[in-house]
Amino acid sequence: MKKKIICCVLPLVSLFSNIAYAEVKLQSAKEMNAIVVNGKAEGWSFIQGTNNIILPDGENQVLFQMGQIVLEDATRKKFNSIPLLIKFESKDSNLILTYPKIRTLDQAKAFDKLPKITLKNRNGENVEFELNQLDNNGLQNFRDYEREVSDYNRTGGIASVKQVLTEPQLSNKAVFIKKDVQSSPEAKMIFLKNAFTSLSLQERQDFMSWGLKNL
């Protein structure tokens, strides 16, 4: 009887072992925060981010932004890079994303002009990836990165992936609020962010002035 139990358990152990390792672990420097992972925003990028993420096997797309303190004439300043969109394919692996050391504002600006990053596996071997920068225009703290990545994917750029439609999805031209939006804080935030990004620069400034007066 014990032999039968062992025979039944071993296949299950093997199965769960395969499931446990069927993932990609991506680690980056603490200054490199993932803000959109496979089309889904990881939260307010100017408040928090993540530099250790678990991804499914296969093709993945991650939007990173590097933010760190740099020096300019002995003065410390916060620098946020132009967002970097990378696409790569891997399976059952631990990957590490790195970039050259940046200490001065000049080095940071040079990085923005020509970003140099490396992606390696646990054996130190290079992993191929595609890289593209998103435009860095407008008010940075109010950007809808999820929508921007979606828009980029529709262009078929070098780092784009095939889009998977999910619900709820609201167009940046939306001018209505559904019942589920009224009842869901998350949906409300999506609507407001999309509505804000659809405004002109002058309209955004007017709205922010109104918001500050009505806090």
Secondary structure, 3 states (H helix, E strand, C coil): CHHHHHHHHHHHHHHHHHHHHCCEEEEECCCEEEEEECCEECCCCCCCCCCEEEECCEEEEEEEEEEEEEEECCEEEEEECCCEEEEEEECCEEEEEECCCCCEHHHHHHHHHCCCCEEECCCCCECCEEEEECCCCCCHHHCCHHHHHHHHHHHCCCCCCCCCCCCCCCCCCCCCCCHHHHHCHHHHHHHHHHHHHCCCHHHHHHHHHHHHHCC
